[in-house]
Amino acid sequence: MSESVGAPLPADVRRERILDIVRDRGFVRVSDLGSSFGVSDVTVRGDLDALAAIGSVRRVHGGAVAALGPVAEPSFEQASDAFAREKRAIGRAAAALVSSGQSVFLDVGTTANAVAVALAEREDLTDVVVMTNGLNIALALEPAIPRFTVLVTGGALRPLQHSLVNPMALRLFDDLHADLAIIGCNGVHPEAGVTNVNLPEAEVKRAMVERAGRTAVIADGSKLGNVHLGRIARLSEVDVLITSASAPAGALEEFAALDLSVTRA
């Protein structure tokens, strides 16, 4: 909804509303804010610079992102019900990328868990090796053994996501290569790329991307356009984004303009 009706807002009010938008979306563009508030791009840049000076936002090319501060991360159980139907659809679409005889990196999270369930249900698959740093992911894949070989990384346990992270989590990847990495995230953005709220998990996800022949990013529509602390990959490193029916049309158009292959499950 445009803020540009009537006289321009006082600078302090405008900046407060800009900050609300940044916190809600994760990223804002100078041009979009100028149109929304009915002010020039120069004025918007001044607003963003003022907010950056007090640590409320961080300036990036073309706009600003939310300041790098603590972000409340929901537990696996808390996130399980959010977009559950869409996550199941994403899980089936991601599982369809896997063929018998292939090796797969599959990381953590509720969407990754949906992929694991869908993979285990594919009785046509044989001789598949899945490497994961998620304890619950491994358990979801257990019914597929012995058709599947399931490898679990070492590392310190993060109870919030039942994930294994450093120290020691990356050692397994030193001598491994997978045909496909299926990676979850907290944000996918045209400029900031694929990001995650937790740095230790982002580090493992990044290792999976670097050691895989192809990368599929799985993200429901609520995550498109968001930017978080830990960079996982640039969009140029992603072969396909698998998202859901809730994906905003505008975001899909931006990704298409970047030649990113997008599957809307």
N, C-alpha and C positions, 0 to 999 in steps of 0.2 A: 504494500500500500504506500502510495507516494506521500511524502511529507511536504511537498512543494506548494500546496494550496495556501494562499494568503501571504503575509509578510514573512521574510526569512526569520528563522528562529534565532534567538540570542546564542552566541558562540558556546556558552557553558551548557545550555540546554541541548543544543545540537550535538555537542561532543558526548554528552551523557547518552543520547539516543544512538549515536554511532557506536559507542562502546557496547550497548545492549545488542546491537545487530552483530557486531564482531563476536561477542560471546555466544550468540545463538547460532551463527552460521560457521564460525571458525575462521572464515576468510571473507574480506570485502574488497571490492575494486573501487578505485578512486572515481572512475567514470560513473559507476552505478550509484555511488553515494551522491555525486554531484547532481544527477538526474532526480534522485529521490528527494533531496532537500532543496533543490532549486538554487544551488550555489555553484560557483565555478570550481574547476578541478584544482586551481591554485588554493582556494579556500579550504577544500577538503584535505589537500596535502598538509596545509597548516594545522588543521584539526588533528590529523593522524600523527603528525610530528609532535604535537603537544601531548597527545595521549601516550606516545612512545616515550617521551621524556620522563613521564612519571611511572613508566613501567606497566601501563595498562594494556598496551598492544605492542606488537613487534612489526616493524615496517619490512615489507618484502616488495619485490618488483611489481609495480602496478597497483599496490594496495597495502593491506595489513592483515596480520593474523593475530589470534588471541595470544596474550602473553604466555610465555613458557612457565607456567606455574603448576601446582598440584591440580590434577583433574580427577574427579571422583570416578573410579572405575568400578562398574558393577561386577559382582561375582558371576561365575558361570551359571549358578542357579538363578540369580536375579535376572540375568539376560535371556534365559531359556525361553520364556514366554513371549518376549518381544519379537514381532515379525516371524513367529514360529512357522506359519504356513509358507511364507515366502522363503524362509531358510531351507525348508524341506525341498521346495522347487529348485533352489540354487544347488542344493546337495545332489539332486538327481542329475541336473545339467552338468555339474562338475564330474560326477562319477562316470558320465557318458564319455568323457574324454579319455578314459583309461582303457587300454587293451590288454589282453592276456600277454604275459611275458614282460610287462613293463615294470619299472621301478618308479616309486612316487614318494616325494616328500609331502607330508600333510601336517600342518602345524595345529594350533590350538584354537579354542573358542567354540561358541555354539553353532556357528555356520559350518566350521570344519567338522564338528561332531555330526551334523546332518550329512556331510559328504561321506564320513566313515560309515554311517548307517546305510546309506545308499550303495556304497561299494560292497558292503557285506551282503546286501540283498541281491547283488548281481551274480547269480549262480553260474552264468556263462564265463566268468573270469577265472583263470587259473594261472599259476606261476607268477603272481603279482607280489612284488616286495614293497611294503609300505614302511617308511621310516618316519617316526613322529616324536615330538617332545611332549605330547599330551598323554597323561595316564588314562584319562577317560576316553580319549581317541583310540588308544590301544585296546581297551576293553570293548569298545563298540565294534572293533574289527575282529575280536576273538572268535565269533561264530564262523568266520570265513577260513580259519585255520583247519586243515592244512593246505587249502587252495591258495591261501595267502601266507607269506612270511612277514611277520610284524616285528620290526626292530624299534626299540625305545632308547632314546638318548639318555645319557647320564645327566647329572647336574643337580642343582639345589631345587627343591620343590617349592613352587608358588601355590599355596592353597587356593588363592582367589580364582585361578583358572585351571588348577590341577596340572600346571605346566612345569617343565624342567628347564632351568636356565643356568647361566654361569654362576659359580665356577664349574667347569668340566662339561657343560652342555655342548660346546662346539667341537670337542675332540672327535666325536664320531664322524663329523663332516669332513675332516681333513683329508681322508682317503676315499671319499665317496662321491659318486655322481648319480643323479637321478634323471630319468627321462622327462619327468614332469614335477613341478612344484605347485601345490595348491595352497594358496596363502590367504589367510583371513587378515582383517585389519580394522582400524577404527575410522579411517578416513581415506578417500580417494579424491584427489583434486587435480585439475588440469595443469596447474603450475607447480604445486608442492609435491605432487606424486602420491605414492601410497605411504601412509603413515600409521603409527600406532601410539597409544597413550602410554604404554609401558616400555621403557628403554631396554631392560633385559630381554623381554620377549621380541622386541623389534630386532635386536641383534641376532637372535636365532633365525627369525624369519628372513633377514637379509642374507644370512649364510646359506639358507635353502635356495633363495633366488640365484645367488652367485654360482651354485653348484648344480643347477638343473638345466637341461636342454631347453625346456619351455616353462613358462610361468603363467598360471591362471590365478587371478585375484578374485576372491569371492567376497561380495559386499552387498548387503541389502540396500534399498534405496535411501534409507536414512543416513547412510555413511557417505554418500556422494556429495562432494563439495566441502567436506570437513577436512581440517588440518590439525594434526596432533604433533606431539613432541618428537617422536622417534621416526626418522625416515627409514622406510623399508626398501623402496625402489623408486626409480624414476619411471614415468609412464613408458618411456622408450624401452625399458627392460621387461615390460609386461606384454605377453602375447595375446591374452584375452581377459576381459573383465566380465565376470558373470554376476549379474545383478538381478533385481526383482521388479515386480509390477509397480512398486511404489517409487521407482526411480524417476526423478523429475525430468521432464522432456528437455528442458534447457540444458541440464547437465549432460544428457545423452548427446545432444547436438554438439556440445563443446568437445566431448571425447571423440565423436565422429570426425570433427574438424582436425583432430590430431592423428587421424588414421589409426586409432585404437579400436581393435575388434571388440565389440560388445555383444554379449548374449543376454537378453532379458528373459529370464526364466518365468 
